[in-house]
Amino acid sequence: MRSDDILDGVRELFLLDPDVVFLNHGSYGACPKPVFERYQAWQRELEREPVDFISRRLPELLDHARAELGAFVGADGDDLTFVPNATTGVNMAARALDLQPGDEVLATNLEYGACDLTWEWLCERTGARYVRTEVGQLLAQRSERTRAVFLSHITSETALLLPVAEVVAQARAEGLVTIVDGAHAVAQVDLDLSALGADFYAGNCHKWLCAPKGSGFLYVRPEWQERVDGPIVSWGYEEPVTFISRTERQGTRDSAAYLAVPDAIAFQREHDVRDRCVALAREARRELCTLLDTEPLAPDAQVLQMASVRLPEPQPDLSQRLFDEHRIEIPTMRHGRDDLLRISIAPYTEREDVERLLDALPDALRTSRSPA
Ligand SMILES: Cc1ncc(COP(=O)(O)O)c(C=O)c1O
């Protein structure tokens, strides 16, 4: 089935430049106007009476936003804390482990570069080891020194849905701590974090939930909450101290992005076109594979709203060329290699956008390859 139906009106609800074919929702998301207006309304409300807003009203407003987010991701709102982004969440989870010399953290070789850096940094300082391996071999690499397992729910570069439920269940059965990077999974996957049972789950609302930038969260199982610190020590460390106070009372800051999360959830419910997006992403992947004469990286079942396809050779300037010459925004992936092209299909993406890419690609690839 071709998914060439056009969604009347949804595209106009986004703030995106109409002159750009925007096929990179995956990097930073994009926020629709009604949600962005609510975000700005919260900022204006703060500025009208900063003391009343921050000192008196904010804790309750955040509780409400957290409860709504909890209901959306299948967790108790008290088991979540808002953080600016998933990277912060992964950092907080990693530090809570209190790694000791000789400890090992197992991860797939498909993890997001900044999170690899987090673990490498921490392991270097603690004398622990960060061990990366094929996802299918993850738990087979376990040794008596293994403390924790880290994996993405949906990978960044290869854009693949990983078997997180199976890995978490098996790792927990073997007594390992589980940390999931769910940066791309929120609103692409129907989450039930309590049922998933991961010890830590870091998510982003600003990607596929289309909330304003700076709206991430960290879910922490109750038995770990006491060990989780915020990025800085501030007033939340004064008694009575709670998991939420330590991690959310982080000095004076703008919490408007968090407060707009319930509006992003409402928008998503009202415009839930995920099936159409997944169908279009899989269709685009098939067409790109044919055009590039390459095999798919994995079966369709591992592809949701993003798809990566292998390029015939590394193309470090392809993304810039497509933008400069065709006004198409799409990234090449794989740190330092640029041999994957990743397409994102968001609620505003139309069949026509994919066709613009398919039309532009042969020429852009030819020009990319020719000597400078
Ligand atoms: C798998 C994965 N994890 C983490 C991140 C980091 O997200 P943020 O920059 O919002 O922390 C990304 C960003 O693209 C990602 O793809």
The ligand as an ORCA input file, in Angstrom:
! r2SCAN-3c Opt
* xyz 0 1
  C      19.712      7.654     20.793
  C      19.918      9.059     21.270
  N      20.183      9.267     22.565
  C      20.359     10.491     23.079
  C      20.267     11.596     22.270
  C      20.508     12.924     22.882
  O      19.401     13.740     22.896
  P      19.567     15.149     23.616
  O      20.575     15.910     22.817
  O      18.222     15.754     23.570
  O      20.060     14.874     24.982
  C      20.006     11.449     20.916
  C      19.914     12.619     20.053
  O      19.706     12.566     18.877
  C      19.836     10.139     20.398
  O      19.617      9.932     19.104
*
